[in-house]
Amino acid sequence: MNVRIDSSWREALSSEWDAPYFQALTEFVKDAYKRGPVWPAPSRIFAAFDACPLDRIKVVILGQDPYHGPGQANGLCFSVADGIPMPPSLVNIFKEVAADMGCPGQMPPTGNLERWATQGVLLLNATLTVDEHRAGSHQGKGWEQFTDAVVRAVNDRCPGVVFLLWGSYAIKKGALIDRSRHLVLTSPHPSPLSAHRGFFGNHHFSQANQWLESRGLTPIKWMP
């Protein structure tokens, strides 16, 4: 696997590349792509890191798996490429954004979240690849250890970041975060199965912006 990743991340994660677990993960992922289909496309595996260098991070949103439908995953958690219909979780995310930011009912024209990433939002999945139509198929192969290292790098190297952790899987990663330095906001997942149990009305987007502004940082423009 020819790892293409922003130089800030390459340096911060330098101890991971030659680690035995990452070498085994590399072989697993290579074999999976040979069998195929696997998502996202190989060139997009580390897209979240390329779109948001370590020294620009303001917010981290943590997902679980990439979307496993054909052509959906684009390397950023919860995001889909332009022209791809929004999955239900993403629709619910934008419903909360619209309600929280005072524009209820408004929906953006695309579910591509690169516009968030370029503002400093790291859109990180805990597992970075998945077999088509097989949710969770690449879990337990090493990606979780790698993304733990990512969270630790953000925790240790960034002066103050907002972590949005939705659902039990993401919330477990919160154990790696120093809450005296970073803001950690948790709620149920935006999935249709759980969004009505506390994701809707969590006000995470406005709270994140208020915290950023209190530190003299430009808030995120969540809606286009």
PyMOL commands that set and color helices and strands:
alter all, ss='L'
color gray80, all
select helices_A, chain A and resi 7-12+14-17+20-35+42-44+47-51+54-56+88-100+114-117+143-157+168-176+195-197+204-214
alter helices_A, ss='H'
color red, helices_A
select strands_A, chain A and resi 38-39+59-63+121-125+130-131+162-166+183-187
alter strands_A, ss='S'
color yellow, strands_A
deselect
rebuild
show_as cartoon
